[in-house]
Amino acid sequence: MLLSLSRQNECGFEVDLFYFFLGCLIVQLMKIKLLLFILGAGFSYLLIILRSSFPSLDVARDNEFPGIEDENFVVIEGHLHSPQLASNNIGSMVENLSTCLKALQLENSNLIEILLEKLEEYLSDDSELAVFDPEFMINAFPPETIDNIHKTAKMMVSTGFEREFSDMYSRCRRECLVESLSRLWFQKLSFEGLQMLSWKEMEDNIKRWIKVFKVTLNILLPTERQLCDQVFFGFSAAADLSFTDVCMESTLQLLSFTKAMAIIRRSHEPEQLFRVLELFETMRDIIPEFKSLFRDQYSGSLQNEVATIWKRLGEGIKGIFMELENLIRYDAAQSAILSGGIHPITRYVMNHLRAASRSRKTLEQVFEDRVNSSFSLSVQIGLIMELLNRNLEAKSKIYKDPTLCYVFLMNNCRYILLHIKDSELGSILGDAVIQKHTAKVRLHHANYQSNSWNKMLEFLKLDTNASMQPNEEANSMKMKLKSFNMHFEKICRVQSSWFIFDKHLKREIITSIVKDLLPAYAKFIRRFQRVLQLGKNADKYIKYEMEDIARGLDNLFQGRGKSN
């Protein structure tokens, strides 16, 4: 039917509906899929050749109606073949665009090799990102290639094929970005895959992610932003849309790792908390730069995703502290530390808190609660410290010997105090907490000395009863000295196996004992030697000289047989 759709009017113009319908067919095929225009153009060309081979159609028409001029027959000669020319032009533009994009893709692979060489040291150790020109990639692309792509963009946008051009461009640059991330050795891991990793593997992935993400934000994405701005110069909306389309998939892939890390929970050693804090700090620091890159209306979802993940990491850090609280609450006292040394729960908690305090500013930001301003980092750590002290008090009751109980408390409180004083915990908790724990150490020291050595001093007290007979005094002093010798030997033997971890505290305790015990012993021995009833036999009752007492005290708390 289309082969006969020509009419002529008296003005000599011809409207060739045949060409018109062919043009519409090609346009519709291109809207379905850009590459279908080839099939449409080939089909149209075949029909045109077929029609041209039947000129008798027009002759027959003229012979049949020789004197009639049809008013519906309108031809505009100048645009006789405009649909065909349009299809040919589109095909030429697409072919040219495809060639330019392939050249750009090839150049991108070469530039990635150069980039990896520049980043080799940064990616392989703990060094910071080296300072070099972040625009070296965009400057290295051939200007004539970018210019040709820009000219093609102008032609295709002006003819209504903006979406088709954007699709081809975005698909090519997406592949380049995926290749770049792959060459940076960042693996795609599902949530289930991450859960199966050991902590060492997880830690390696976290360190790698931070480095790759910084390279992406500082080099790769700015390159794509500048490239879009040059290619779509004069079409800002199209540039924004294509940039988002190019970067969306790879950016979400990178963000999915942090999203998973905010959820995955493991046994949280101090180093593990530190790595999660590093993720939080990295996300916090890139938000301004991220917003400057994804600044258009099409990137709102990405900006919201970054903000949401950052908040989830903060909630995950809070969750780690809550798990620490639960660990202390439910750490039941099962067996005593034989030598009264540091309990594992004390080491674990204090090492955890000391490591965390190195990121004090970040943690204060995490625990900043605008709704409940009273719940701050200092309050959270104070709560953990209170739980730990109560837990240790409960564990100390396992010891049958109350003296060893006080040694245990003294050791653990001293350990806590030193960890507070030699870290940021002191600044977080304040002087009041330091003074409180200092007082606790002194109290446990006093209780230890009272339960152990004050009883020894009782043996060395002199009788002041003037009515006592000389024989009674001599017998009393012999019994006291015998008891002293027996208890001193036992205490030295038992307490030499106990353990005081801090040498300064150990020296302080021994000095305190020496200060009280040696003068009392010297005074007792002088009086004992003057008792007439004992005479020259007094020395045979004296088992320890002053030097022996001092030596015995120096051997206390050697920790023989300790389990620490």
Secondary structure as the mmCIF struct_conf table of DSSP 4:
data_model
#
loop_
_struct_conf.conf_type_id
_struct_conf.id
_struct_conf.beg_label_comp_id
_struct_conf.beg_label_asym_id
_struct_conf.beg_label_seq_id
_struct_conf.end_label_comp_id
_struct_conf.end_label_asym_id
_struct_conf.end_label_seq_id
HELX_RH_3T_P HELX_RH_3T_P1 LEU A 2 SER A 4
STRN STRN1 GLN A 8 GLN A 8
TURN_TY1_P TURN_TY1_P1 GLU A 10 CYS A 11
STRN STRN2 GLU A 14 GLU A 14
HELX_RH_AL_P HELX_RH_AL_P1 LEU A 17 ILE A 32
TURN_TY1_P TURN_TY1_P2 LEU A 34 LEU A 35
HELX_RH_AL_P HELX_RH_AL_P2 LEU A 36 SER A 52
TURN_TY1_P TURN_TY1_P3 SER A 53 SER A 53
TURN_TY1_P TURN_TY1_P4 PRO A 55 PRO A 55
HELX_RH_AL_P HELX_RH_AL_P3 SER A 56 GLU A 64
BEND BEND1 PHE A 65 PHE A 65
TURN_TY1_P TURN_TY1_P5 PRO A 66 GLY A 67
TURN_TY1_P TURN_TY1_P6 GLU A 71 ASN A 72
STRN STRN3 VAL A 75 VAL A 75
HELX_RH_3T_P HELX_RH_3T_P2 GLU A 77 HIS A 79
TURN_TY1_P TURN_TY1_P7 LEU A 80 HIS A 81
HELX_RH_AL_P HELX_RH_AL_P4 SER A 82 SER A 124
BEND BEND2 ASP A 125 ASP A 126
HELX_LH_PP_P HELX_LH_PP_P1 SER A 127 ALA A 130
TURN_TY1_P TURN_TY1_P8 PRO A 134 GLU A 135
HELX_RH_AL_P HELX_RH_AL_P5 PHE A 136 ALA A 140
BEND BEND3 PHE A 141 PHE A 141
HELX_RH_AL_P HELX_RH_AL_P6 PRO A 143 SER A 158
TURN_TY1_P TURN_TY1_P9 THR A 159 GLY A 160
HELX_RH_AL_P HELX_RH_AL_P7 GLU A 162 ARG A 183
TURN_TY1_P TURN_TY1_P10 LEU A 184 TRP A 185
HELX_LH_PP_P HELX_LH_PP_P2 PHE A 186 LYS A 188
HELX_RH_AL_P HELX_RH_AL_P8 PHE A 191 GLN A 195
TURN_TY1_P TURN_TY1_P11 MET A 196 MET A 196
BEND BEND4 LEU A 197 LEU A 197
HELX_RH_AL_P HELX_RH_AL_P9 TRP A 199 VAL A 215
HELX_RH_PI_P HELX_RH_PI_P1 THR A 216 LEU A 220
HELX_RH_AL_P HELX_RH_AL_P10 LEU A 221 VAL A 231
TURN_TY1_P TURN_TY1_P12 PHE A 232 GLY A 234
HELX_RH_AL_P HELX_RH_AL_P11 SER A 236 MET A 261
TURN_TY1_P TURN_TY1_P13 ALA A 262 ILE A 263
HELX_RH_AL_P HELX_RH_AL_P12 PRO A 270 LEU A 293
BEND BEND5 PHE A 294 PHE A 294
BEND BEND6 ASP A 296 ASP A 296
HELX_RH_3T_P HELX_RH_3T_P3 GLN A 297 SER A 299
HELX_RH_AL_P HELX_RH_AL_P13 GLY A 300 ARG A 329
TURN_TY1_P TURN_TY1_P14 TYR A 330 TYR A 330
BEND BEND7 SER A 335 SER A 335
TURN_TY1_P TURN_TY1_P15 LEU A 338 SER A 339
BEND BEND8 GLY A 340 GLY A 340
HELX_RH_AL_P HELX_RH_AL_P14 PRO A 344 SER A 357
TURN_TY1_P TURN_TY1_P16 ARG A 358 SER A 359
HELX_RH_AL_P HELX_RH_AL_P15 ARG A 360 VAL A 366
TURN_TY1_P TURN_TY1_P17 PHE A 367 PHE A 367
BEND BEND9 ARG A 370 VAL A 371
TURN_TY1_P TURN_TY1_P18 SER A 373 SER A 374
HELX_RH_AL_P HELX_RH_AL_P16 LEU A 377 SER A 396
TURN_TY1_P TURN_TY1_P19 LYS A 397 ILE A 398
BEND BEND10 LYS A 400 ASP A 401
HELX_RH_AL_P HELX_RH_AL_P17 PRO A 402 LYS A 421
TURN_TY1_P TURN_TY1_P20 ASP A 422 ASP A 422
BEND BEND11 SER A 423 SER A 423
TURN_TY1_P TURN_TY1_P21 GLU A 424 GLU A 424
HELX_RH_AL_P HELX_RH_AL_P18 LEU A 425 LEU A 429
HELX_RH_AL_P HELX_RH_AL_P19 ASP A 431 PHE A 459
TURN_TY1_P TURN_TY1_P22 LEU A 460 LEU A 460
HELX_LH_PP_P HELX_LH_PP_P3 LYS A 461 ASP A 463
TURN_TY1_P TURN_TY1_P23 ALA A 466 SER A 467
HELX_RH_AL_P HELX_RH_AL_P20 PRO A 470 GLN A 495
TURN_TY1_P TURN_TY1_P24 SER A 496 SER A 497
BEND BEND12 TRP A 498 TRP A 498
STRN STRN4 PHE A 499 PHE A 499
BEND BEND13 PHE A 501 PHE A 501
HELX_RH_AL_P HELX_RH_AL_P21 LYS A 503 ARG A 530
TURN_TY1_P TURN_TY1_P25 LEU A 532 LEU A 534
HELX_RH_3T_P HELX_RH_3T_P4 GLY A 535 TYR A 541
HELX_RH_AL_P HELX_RH_AL_P22 MET A 546 ASP A 554
TURN_TY1_P TURN_TY1_P26 ASN A 555 PHE A 557
STRN STRN5 GLN A 558 GLN A 558
TURN_TY1_P TURN_TY1_P27 ARG A 560 GLY A 561
#
